[in-house]
């Protein structure tokens, strides 16, 4: 599907084809993933330590000591991950830590299995199923889950074939088939989960865009502009940086609608927005205030710079050949935030400057 000219395709791994979009989705879910993994880590740590009791009754003393050392080493890695995970700010790095710990646990599981005196294949196969389920439960890249699970299945069955006495080939084949079916089912469920989570993300993103965007011009609407103005005022006062605002009004736009019709009027507005967007900085925030009025928020900008920018925009608009009409002009009111200003006074003073520009004969910048 396409939303705002961005291709939202999802590949066979349940990930967005668009890498920037995938990174945005992953970073948005990073905090949730970390909290979720920390809960699993605590459960895994308790489970790992409690198994020492079972090991004591199953293996000889020498093997028990080796297994205890292995479980303690894994417990230390888990503790390190638990306290390190809050400082991870990148999902890629998080998956590396998770994968390393999963690999360690896989080899610990196989090591314990190898040291059992007379392990039961079917019981141990059930343990492999639980291990694979754990791999898929912990947030990681889908391909990592599959690779790790395949490694577990292959190594487990190789060890079983060579070290379990009197194991039947039919029993071994049945175990391989059942483990493979479990892997396939978990892969399908995980893929569907990845897919629909991303579809849900797209839907939310689209709804957010609709709620914040002017449908005609695709720039911020008045509601979103209000939020951005308040946010920039707070930032400016907190860090003592200059902030200016620009209110732009297309001159005599009612005559355009009355003479050429509203469809042409809409086209003029779209062209006007395109011109403005192409001639402001990336940090500047443009939005439609209503009708033919627009606001530009100018972070870290003194009034003199704002007036200079306003005159440049006024000149660009004045010299541009619009559809059918050729030339139109605009009036601009500019204001810089003072220490006593709040949202309303900041806007009001800029609006008064705009009216002053209109009274001065239009096609004027006043600040």
C-alpha positions as CSV (number, residue, x, y, z in Angstrom):
1,X,0.0,0.0,0.0
2,X,1.1,3.6,-0.4
3,X,0.6,6.5,2.0
4,X,1.8,9.9,1.1
5,X,3.9,8.5,-1.8
6,X,5.9,6.2,0.5
7,X,5.9,2.5,-0.4
8,X,5.0,0.5,2.7
9,X,5.9,-3.0,1.5
10,X,6.7,-5.8,3.9
11,X,9.2,-8.5,2.9
12,X,9.2,-12.2,3.6
13,X,10.9,-11.6,6.9
14,X,8.0,-9.5,8.1
15,X,10.1,-6.3,7.9
16,X,9.5,-3.0,6.0
17,X,11.3,-2.9,2.7
18,X,11.9,0.8,3.3
19,X,14.9,0.8,5.7
20,X,14.2,4.2,7.2
21,X,10.6,3.2,7.9
22,X,11.9,-0.1,9.5
23,X,14.3,1.8,11.7
24,X,11.5,4.2,12.7
25,X,9.3,1.3,13.7
26,X,12.1,-0.5,15.6
27,X,13.2,2.5,17.5
28,X,9.6,3.2,18.5
29,X,9.3,-0.3,19.9
30,X,12.8,-0.3,21.5
31,X,11.6,0.7,25.0
32,X,8.8,-1.8,25.0
33,X,11.3,-4.5,23.9
34,X,13.7,-3.7,26.6
35,X,11.1,-3.8,29.4
36,X,9.8,-7.1,28.0
37,X,13.3,-8.7,27.8
38,X,14.1,-7.6,31.3
39,X,11.0,-9.5,32.6
40,X,12.0,-12.6,30.6
41,X,15.6,-12.3,31.9
42,X,14.4,-12.6,35.5
43,X,12.3,-15.6,34.7
44,X,15.2,-17.3,32.8
45,X,17.6,-16.6,35.6
46,X,15.3,-18.2,38.2
47,X,14.7,-21.2,35.9
48,X,18.4,-21.6,35.1
49,X,19.4,-21.6,38.8
50,X,16.6,-23.9,39.9
51,X,17.6,-26.6,37.3
52,X,20.8,-27.1,39.4
53,X,18.6,-29.1,41.8
54,X,17.5,-31.4,39.0
55,X,21.1,-31.7,37.7
56,X,22.2,-32.9,41.2
57,X,20.0,-36.0,41.1
58,X,20.6,-36.9,37.4
59,X,24.4,-36.7,36.9
60,X,27.6,-37.8,38.7
61,X,29.6,-35.5,40.9
62,X,32.2,-34.5,38.2
63,X,29.6,-33.7,35.6
64,X,27.5,-31.9,38.2
65,X,30.4,-29.6,39.0
66,X,31.0,-28.8,35.3
67,X,27.3,-28.2,34.8
68,X,27.2,-25.9,37.8
69,X,30.1,-23.9,36.4
70,X,28.3,-23.6,33.1
71,X,25.0,-22.4,34.7
72,X,26.9,-19.9,36.9
73,X,28.7,-18.5,33.8
74,X,25.4,-18.2,32.0
75,X,23.8,-16.5,35.1
76,X,26.6,-13.9,35.0
77,X,26.0,-13.2,31.4
78,X,22.3,-12.8,32.1
79,X,23.0,-10.4,35.0
80,X,25.3,-8.3,32.8
81,X,22.6,-8.1,30.1
82,X,20.0,-7.2,32.7
83,X,22.0,-4.2,34.0
84,X,23.4,-3.2,30.5
85,X,20.1,-3.3,28.6
86,X,18.8,0.0,29.9
87,X,21.7,1.8,28.3
88,X,21.1,0.2,24.8
89,X,19.7,2.8,22.5
90,X,19.8,0.9,19.3
91,X,17.8,-2.2,18.4
92,X,20.6,-3.7,16.3
93,X,22.9,-3.6,19.3
94,X,20.1,-5.1,21.5
95,X,19.7,-8.0,19.1
96,X,23.4,-8.7,19.3
97,X,23.3,-8.9,23.1
98,X,20.2,-11.1,23.0
99,X,21.7,-13.4,20.3
100,X,25.0,-13.8,22.2
101,X,23.1,-14.9,25.4
102,X,20.9,-17.2,23.4
103,X,23.9,-18.9,21.8
104,X,25.5,-19.3,25.2
105,X,22.3,-20.9,26.6
106,X,22.0,-23.2,23.6
107,X,25.5,-24.6,24.1
108,X,24.8,-24.8,27.9
109,X,21.7,-26.8,27.2
110,X,23.5,-29.2,24.8
111,X,26.4,-29.5,27.2
112,X,24.1,-30.5,30.1
113,X,22.3,-32.9,27.7
114,X,25.6,-34.4,26.7
115,X,26.7,-34.9,30.3
116,X,23.5,-36.7,31.4
117,X,24.2,-40.4,32.1
118,X,21.2,-41.9,30.2
119,X,19.1,-39.1,28.8
120,X,15.7,-39.9,27.4
121,X,15.5,-38.6,23.8
122,X,11.8,-37.7,23.8
123,X,12.0,-35.8,27.1
124,X,15.1,-33.9,25.9
125,X,13.3,-33.2,22.6
126,X,10.5,-31.6,24.6
127,X,13.2,-29.4,26.3
128,X,14.4,-28.4,22.8
129,X,10.8,-27.4,21.9
130,X,10.7,-25.1,25.0
131,X,14.1,-23.7,24.1
132,X,12.9,-22.9,20.6
133,X,9.8,-21.3,21.9
134,X,11.9,-19.1,24.2
135,X,14.1,-18.0,21.2
136,X,11.0,-16.9,19.3
137,X,9.4,-15.1,22.4
138,X,12.4,-12.9,23.0
139,X,12.5,-9.9,20.6
140,X,15.1,-10.4,17.9
141,X,15.4,-10.3,14.2
142,X,13.2,-13.0,12.6
143,X,16.1,-14.5,10.6
144,X,18.1,-14.8,13.8
145,X,15.3,-16.8,15.5
146,X,15.2,-19.2,12.6
147,X,19.0,-19.7,12.3
148,X,19.4,-20.3,16.1
149,X,16.5,-22.8,16.1
150,X,17.9,-24.7,13.2
151,X,21.3,-24.9,14.9
152,X,19.6,-26.2,18.1
153,X,17.7,-28.9,16.2
154,X,20.7,-30.1,14.1
155,X,23.1,-30.2,17.0
156,X,20.7,-31.8,19.4
157,X,19.9,-34.6,16.9
158,X,23.6,-35.1,16.0
159,X,24.5,-35.5,19.7
160,X,21.5,-37.8,20.2
161,X,22.5,-40.0,17.3
162,X,26.1,-40.5,18.5
163,X,25.8,-40.5,22.3
164,X,22.4,-42.0,23.2
165,X,22.7,-45.7,23.4
166,X,20.2,-47.9,21.5
167,X,18.3,-44.9,20.1
168,X,16.0,-46.0,17.3
169,X,16.2,-44.4,13.9
170,X,12.4,-44.2,13.7
171,X,12.4,-42.4,17.1
172,X,15.1,-40.0,15.9
173,X,13.3,-39.3,12.6
174,X,10.0,-38.7,14.5
175,X,11.8,-36.2,16.7
176,X,13.3,-34.4,13.8
177,X,9.9,-34.2,12.0
178,X,8.2,-32.9,15.2
179,X,10.8,-30.3,16.0
180,X,10.7,-29.1,12.3
181,X,6.9,-28.8,12.5
182,X,7.3,-26.8,15.7
183,X,9.8,-24.5,14.0
184,X,7.6,-24.0,11.0
185,X,4.5,-23.2,13.1
186,X,6.5,-20.7,15.3
187,X,7.9,-19.1,12.2
188,X,4.4,-18.7,10.7
189,X,3.0,-17.2,13.9
190,X,6.1,-14.9,14.3
191,X,5.8,-13.7,10.7
192,X,2.1,-12.9,11.0
193,X,2.8,-11.1,14.3
194,X,5.6,-9.1,12.7
195,X,3.4,-8.3,9.7
196,X,0.3,-7.2,11.5
197,X,2.3,-5.2,14.0
198,X,3.8,-3.2,11.2
199,X,0.4,-2.8,9.5
200,X,-0.9,-1.5,12.8
201,X,2.0,0.9,12.9
202,X,1.2,2.1,9.4
203,X,-2.4,2.6,10.3
204,X,-1.5,4.7,13.3
205,X,1.0,6.6,11.3
206,X,-1.5,7.4,8.7
207,X,-4.2,8.4,11.2
208,X,-1.6,10.6,12.9
209,X,-0.7,12.2,9.6
210,X,-4.4,12.8,8.8
211,X,-4.9,14.5,12.2
212,X,-1.9,16.7,11.9
213,X,-1.9,17.6,8.2
214,X,-3.9,20.0,6.0
215,X,-5.5,17.8,3.4
216,X,-5.1,20.3,0.5
217,X,-1.5,21.3,1.0
218,X,0.0,18.4,3.0
219,X,1.6,20.8,5.5
220,X,0.7,21.0,9.2
221,X,-2.8,22.1,10.1
222,X,-3.7,24.7,12.7
223,X,-4.0,22.1,15.5
224,X,-0.5,20.7,14.9
225,X,0.9,24.3,14.4
226,X,-0.4,25.2,17.9
227,X,1.4,22.3,19.4
228,X,4.6,23.1,17.5
229,X,4.4,26.8,18.5
230,X,4.0,25.9,22.2
231,X,6.8,23.4,22.0
232,X,9.2,25.9,20.4
233,X,8.2,28.6,22.9
234,X,9.1,26.2,25.8
235,X,12.4,25.3,24.2
236,X,13.3,28.9,23.4
237,X,12.7,30.0,27.0
238,X,14.4,27.0,28.6
239,X,17.6,27.3,26.5
240,X,17.4,31.1,26.0
241,X,17.5,30.9,22.2
242,X,15.8,33.3,19.8
243,X,12.5,32.3,18.2
244,X,10.6,34.2,15.5
245,X,7.3,33.6,13.8
246,X,6.0,34.6,10.4
247,X,2.3,34.9,9.4
248,X,1.8,35.0,5.6
249,X,-1.4,36.0,3.9
250,X,-2.1,35.9,0.1
251,X,-3.2,39.3,-1.0
252,X,-6.7,39.7,-2.4
253,X,-7.3,36.0,-2.5
254,X,-11.1,36.4,-2.4
255,X,-10.9,38.0,-5.8
256,X,-9.0,34.9,-7.1
257,X,-11.8,32.6,-6.0
258,X,-14.6,34.9,-7.2
259,X,-12.9,35.4,-10.6
260,X,-11.4,32.0,-11.4
261,X,-13.3,29.6,-9.1
262,X,-12.4,27.6,-6.0
263,X,-10.6,24.9,-8.0
264,X,-8.1,27.3,-9.4
265,X,-7.9,28.9,-6.0
266,X,-7.0,25.6,-4.5
267,X,-4.3,25.1,-7.1
268,X,-2.9,28.5,-6.4
269,X,-2.7,27.7,-2.7
270,X,-0.9,24.4,-3.4
271,X,1.6,26.2,-5.7
272,X,2.1,28.9,-3.1
273,X,2.9,26.3,-0.4
274,X,5.4,24.6,-2.7
275,X,7.2,27.9,-3.4
276,X,7.4,28.6,0.4
277,X,8.6,25.1,1.2
278,X,11.4,25.3,-1.4
279,X,12.7,28.6,0.0
280,X,12.8,28.0,3.8
281,X,15.3,26.0,5.9
282,X,14.8,22.4,7.0
283,X,14.4,23.5,10.6
284,X,11.6,25.9,9.8
285,X,8.1,24.7,10.3
286,X,5.4,25.6,7.8
287,X,1.7,25.1,8.4
288,X,-1.7,26.4,7.2
289,X,-3.3,28.6,9.7
290,X,-6.6,28.8,7.8
291,X,-7.9,29.8,4.4
292,X,-5.1,31.6,2.6
293,X,-3.1,32.3,5.8
294,X,0.1,30.4,6.7
295,X,2.5,30.4,9.6
296,X,6.2,29.7,9.6
297,X,7.9,28.9,12.9
298,X,11.6,30.1,12.7
299,X,13.7,28.4,15.5
300,X,16.9,30.1,16.6
301,X,16.1,33.2,14.5
302,X,16.4,36.9,15.4
303,X,13.8,39.4,14.2
304,X,16.2,40.9,11.7
305,X,16.9,37.5,10.1
306,X,13.2,36.7,10.0
307,X,12.4,40.0,8.3
308,X,15.2,39.4,5.8
309,X,13.7,35.9,5.1
310,X,10.2,37.4,4.8
311,X,11.4,39.8,2.1
312,X,13.0,37.0,0.2
313,X,9.9,35.0,0.3
314,X,7.7,38.0,-0.7
315,X,10.0,38.6,-3.7
316,X,9.9,34.9,-4.8
317,X,6.1,34.9,-4.6
318,X,5.8,38.2,-6.4
319,X,7.9,37.1,-9.4
320,X,6.5,33.5,-9.7
321,X,4.1,32.8,-12.6
322,X,1.1,31.0,-11.0
323,X,-1.5,29.0,-12.9
324,X,-3.7,31.2,-15.1
325,X,-3.2,34.2,-12.8
326,X,0.5,34.6,-13.4
327,X,1.3,37.0,-10.5
328,X,0.0,37.2,-7.0
329,X,1.5,38.9,-3.9
330,X,1.5,38.2,-0.2
331,X,1.8,40.2,3.0
332,X,3.9,39.1,5.9
333,X,3.8,39.9,9.6
334,X,6.9,38.9,11.7
335,X,7.4,38.8,15.4
336,X,10.2,37.6,17.8
337,X,9.4,36.0,21.1
338,X,10.1,38.1,24.1
339,X,10.6,36.9,27.7
340,X,7.1,38.0,28.7
341,X,5.4,36.5,25.7
342,X,3.1,33.5,26.0
343,X,1.4,31.6,23.1
344,X,-1.4,34.1,22.6
345,X,0.7,37.3,22.8
346,X,3.3,35.8,20.5
347,X,0.7,35.1,17.8
348,X,-1.2,38.3,18.4
349,X,1.8,40.6,17.9
350,X,2.6,38.7,14.6
351,X,-1.0,39.1,13.5
352,X,-0.9,42.8,14.2
353,X,2.2,43.1,12.1
354,X,0.4,41.3,9.3
355,X,-2.5,43.8,9.5
356,X,0.1,46.6,9.5
357,X,1.5,45.1,6.3
358,X,-1.9,45.0,4.7
359,X,-2.6,48.6,5.8
360,X,0.7,49.7,4.3
361,X,-0.5,48.7,0.8
362,X,0.1,44.9,0.8
363,X,3.0,43.0,-0.7
364,X,4.9,44.1,2.3
365,X,6.8,42.6,5.2
366,X,6.4,44.2,8.7
367,X,8.0,43.2,11.9
